Every structure is written in C-alpha cells, then in structure tokens.
Amino acid sequence: MAASIVRRAVMYVPSSSKKMLSKALTLNVDTVAYDLEDSVSLAQKPTARQNLLSHLSTPSPSNIRETCIRINSIDTGLALTDLTTLLSNPSTAQNIDAIMVPKVQSAADMTFVTDVLRHLAPERHPTSPSPSNNTNQKPPIRLIALIESALAIQNLPTITSSTPYLSGLLFAAEDFALDLSLTRSPSLSEFLYARSAIVTAARAANLPSTIDLVCTSYSGATGLETLERECENGKGMGFNGKQVIHPSQIPVVQRAFSPGEKEVEWAVRVVVGNERAEERGRGAWTLDGKMIDAPVVGKCRRVLERAQVCGVDVEGVRERWAGQEPE
C-alpha cells in the first residue's frame, strides 16, 4: 500500500461551497480533502453533508489521485453523523478513498472510526485489510490522523498501532500552537519537537504519508518564497507532503515533494553502480569521490520508487546510466 500512495499536496476544499466543490474537480492534485470541519460553520454542517452526497455520486476525475473527507472530530459528537450520512449511501461510499480524522487524541479516536466504517461500509472496510482476488473491487478506505495537541504527540505510538487502515499522519500547526500557547515564527523552530516526533512515529509504523503544516502565506512573491522555504524545510525533516489551502500552492508543493531531476539521476547512478559492485563482491565503494554503502543505496532505491509513482521516467534515466561503474 505504501508504495502506491503519494500525497505531495493535500488540498482542503470547504464542502459548504458548491462553487468550490465544482472547481476542485479541475485541480491537478494528489489529494483533495473535502472539509466538513474547520472551514464549515456549525449551522452549515447539514448543508455541507448534503453537498458532498451529491458531489461524490460520481467518481473523481483522473487528475485527482485521492478523494478524502475530513470529518468533524470525535469529541464534537458530529463525526458519527458525518460518517453515517456519507457511507450509508453505497454510490457515495464507493467514491471515497480516505477519511481524515481531526484532533486525534488517542488510539480510541481511530478505533471508533474504524468500527463505524466496518459497520457502515463492510465491503470497503473489511475486518482484515488482506488483498482481494477481485481486481474490480476498490481498496479499503484509508484513514489519516491529524495530530494537533501535546496529548496526541505523547500518544503517537498507540495512535499509529490503533488500526491497520492508518496510512498517514498530518501535523496541524495552528491548533498545536493554540494548545501549547506558542507563537508561530518564520523558522518554525517552536514546532521542531512535534514535527520530528510525527515523522519518526510514521516511519516506525511504516506509514506511507507524513504531511507537514499549512503555509498560511500564498499571495505574491513573498508568499511563494515562504512556501518554497517551508517545503524545503519539511522535506529535510522527513515529511513527504504538505497541506495546502489555495490552488496556487499546489504546483509549488507537488514539485518540491517530487524527486528532482538531479536527485533521480544520482539515485540511478548509485543503484546501477551498486549492482555492478555486488556482482564483484564489493561492499562499500565510491562514486564521484563519495563513499557509497548500504544505507545510501537503500535511500536511493526509495527515491526511485517514489519517482516512479510521481510519474518520472526512471527507466529512461537508467538507460542513460546503464554503464555506470563503481569507482
């Protein structure tokens, strides 16, 4: 499952707006997260649910990789209504790829959603995530947990082991800052511990996605520079995607979290050179004056796996470097 899931950009769309729901279908984005939570007022929740029922009656176009629903948090008492409304309709349930659970505090929040999904849509959320022999059957509905509080950070080990359908963690910086009375700074240093804990927990649990905080700046050259800087910072910390709130952010984010041309070329050279080194019984070797050992090779293989999912012509690059020899 991990290899096929790429969430470089997760775009939030308020489900209370039919205009924005329609525009979302034109976006070239990895994940659209139709929102029933923060961007929808309490009075508009019923309308937003009905809008989604109509909107999801047909599958998303191919320019959207994943259709996700952000439900309301468990503690509001609204999550069950969200899930019941959307999943009790088989035609709608078939077109939902993932459910995002906000304000996850403990494993209990995730097990609650898992149990509800198994009850409402057993064909999409079986007791066991074992692959089916039926190639026409849609995969199980995946779960994504939003980490927004100090308690959630402390409970990460149990949250990540709470359900076999968990496929990603997202960091909600603004709510986390509220919980800890933090002031967000351009360096994001106040979030260092929390962000490191999230990417470490996700990797330990072999989750395919770790999605970084929203960049609230998106207007003009300054906003673009801030977004690019945050993407670089997040990728360097181990995140492989970012939440976005405006369509203009999508191409920047998806480019930043895709393996670049030079990165792919280096990875190919390392992998091809290592194949030659193994044929000759060599362990560590050098390339362009740099030592290459097992961890370096492993990282390069992951880069190429992700590059393929992102649509990069990895085989074409391999052909160009087919003669790479270890130094």
TANOR-V505405 format. One record per residue. RES is the residue in three letters. PHI is phi in whole degrees, 0 to 359 (NA if undefined). Layout:
BEGIN
RES&PHI ; RES&PHI
END
This chain:
BEGIN
MET&NA ; ALA&298 ; ALA&293 ; SER&266 ; ILE&259 ; VAL&233 ; ARG&235 ; ARG&292 ; ALA&235 ; VAL&245 ; MET&262 ; TYR&277 ; VAL&229 ; PRO&296 ; SER&282 ; SER&281 ; SER&250 ; LYS&296 ; LYS&298 ; MET&290 ; LEU&297 ; SER&293 ; LYS&296 ; ALA&301 ; LEU&293 ; THR&267 ; LEU&281 ; ASN&264 ; VAL&214 ; ASP&293 ; THR&226 ; VAL&258 ; ALA&253 ; TYR&287 ; ASP&262 ; LEU&249 ; GLU&259 ; ASP&300 ; SER&276 ; VAL&240 ; SER&292 ; LEU&302 ; ALA&293 ; GLN&266 ; LYS&304 ; PRO&300 ; THR&297 ; ALA&298 ; ARG&297 ; GLN&294 ; ASN&301 ; LEU&293 ; LEU&304 ; SER&289 ; HIS&296 ; LEU&267 ; SER&289 ; THR&235 ; PRO&297 ; SER&290 ; PRO&291 ; SER&292 ; ASN&285 ; ILE&247 ; ARG&287 ; GLU&217 ; THR&256 ; CYS&237 ; ILE&242 ; ARG&267 ; ILE&278 ; ASN&282 ; SER&293 ; ILE&299 ; ASP&290 ; THR&280 ; GLY&80 ; LEU&262 ; ALA&297 ; LEU&297 ; THR&295 ; ASP&304 ; LEU&294 ; THR&297 ; THR&298 ; LEU&276 ; LEU&266 ; SER&286 ; ASN&264 ; PRO&303 ; SER&292 ; THR&285 ; ALA&302 ; GLN&295 ; ASN&256 ; ILE&255 ; ASP&267 ; ALA&208 ; ILE&242 ; MET&260 ; VAL&254 ; PRO&278 ; LYS&50 ; VAL&292 ; GLN&254 ; SER&205 ; ALA&299 ; ALA&300 ; ASP&297 ; MET&286 ; THR&291 ; PHE&299 ; VAL&297 ; THR&301 ; ASP&296 ; VAL&295 ; LEU&297 ; ARG&297 ; HIS&282 ; LEU&277 ; ALA&223 ; PRO&300 ; GLU&288 ; ARG&258 ; HIS&216 ; PRO&292 ; THR&299 ; SER&240 ; PRO&277 ; SER&300 ; PRO&296 ; SER&267 ; ASN&282 ; ASN&276 ; THR&290 ; ASN&273 ; GLN&282 ; LYS&289 ; PRO&293 ; PRO&300 ; ILE&292 ; ARG&274 ; LEU&242 ; ILE&232 ; ALA&254 ; LEU&269 ; ILE&260 ; GLU&225 ; SER&211 ; ALA&298 ; LEU&298 ; ALA&297 ; ILE&299 ; GLN&293 ; ASN&262 ; LEU&306 ; PRO&301 ; THR&281 ; ILE&296 ; THR&290 ; SER&254 ; SER&282 ; THR&208 ; PRO&288 ; TYR&262 ; LEU&292 ; SER&231 ; GLY&182 ; LEU&239 ; LEU&238 ; PHE&256 ; ALA&260 ; ALA&293 ; GLU&293 ; ASP&291 ; PHE&295 ; ALA&297 ; LEU&296 ; ASP&297 ; LEU&258 ; SER&56 ; LEU&263 ; THR&248 ; ARG&291 ; SER&242 ; PRO&302 ; SER&284 ; LEU&62 ; SER&295 ; GLU&292 ; PHE&257 ; LEU&303 ; TYR&297 ; ALA&297 ; ARG&294 ; SER&297 ; ALA&297 ; ILE&293 ; VAL&292 ; THR&292 ; ALA&296 ; ALA&295 ; ARG&292 ; ALA&298 ; ALA&268 ; ASN&60 ; LEU&276 ; PRO&285 ; SER&232 ; THR&230 ; ILE&254 ; ASP&277 ; LEU&297 ; VAL&287 ; CYS&268 ; THR&280 ; SER&262 ; TYR&216 ; SER&258 ; GLY&76 ; ALA&296 ; THR&296 ; GLY&297 ; LEU&296 ; GLU&298 ; THR&297 ; LEU&298 ; GLU&297 ; ARG&295 ; GLU&294 ; CYS&298 ; GLU&298 ; ASN&297 ; GLY&294 ; LYS&297 ; GLY&294 ; MET&274 ; GLY&114 ; PHE&286 ; ASN&240 ; GLY&190 ; LYS&211 ; GLN&283 ; VAL&230 ; ILE&237 ; HIS&214 ; PRO&305 ; SER&295 ; GLN&280 ; ILE&300 ; PRO&298 ; VAL&295 ; VAL&292 ; GLN&291 ; ARG&290 ; ALA&295 ; PHE&263 ; SER&259 ; PRO&300 ; GLY&283 ; GLU&302 ; LYS&292 ; GLU&296 ; VAL&292 ; GLU&298 ; TRP&297 ; ALA&298 ; VAL&297 ; ARG&299 ; VAL&294 ; VAL&295 ; VAL&295 ; GLY&298 ; ASN&292 ; GLU&299 ; ARG&292 ; ALA&296 ; GLU&294 ; GLU&299 ; ARG&261 ; GLY&73 ; ARG&262 ; GLY&269 ; ALA&288 ; TRP&210 ; THR&236 ; LEU&215 ; ASP&53 ; GLY&80 ; LYS&251 ; MET&288 ; ILE&244 ; ASP&228 ; ALA&303 ; PRO&298 ; VAL&294 ; VAL&296 ; GLY&300 ; LYS&296 ; CYS&295 ; ARG&297 ; ARG&295 ; VAL&301 ; LEU&290 ; GLU&299 ; ARG&292 ; ALA&299 ; GLN&297 ; VAL&295 ; CYS&280 ; GLY&92 ; VAL&281 ; ASP&280 ; VAL&295 ; GLU&297 ; GLY&296 ; VAL&292 ; ARG&300 ; GLU&298 ; ARG&291 ; TRP&246 ; ALA&298 ; GLY&266 ; GLN&300 ; GLU&244 ; PRO&291 ; GLU&275
END
